[in-house]
């Protein structure tokens, strides 16, 4: 995993466009993570799970806490399957 500043991205954009490892882009002054860049191969594996999580976050009020907790229980099992 690599940590870089926003100014590094401006100087060398290929760090983002040709990511070969997980890269965390930090604010230079406060050292707070602003973005995360992942290689496309990792994205392909995680795409479905990311879409599901985004759907739940966007519709959290409509779904309610019970539905989110049920998803979290199923998601843990899915994470174990993905690790294998």
Buried (B, 14 or more C-beta within 10 A) or exposed (E): EEEBBBEBBEEEEEBBEEBEEEBEBBEEEEEEEEEEBBEEEEEEEEEEEEEBEEEBEEEEEEBEEEEBEEBEEEBEEEEEEEEE
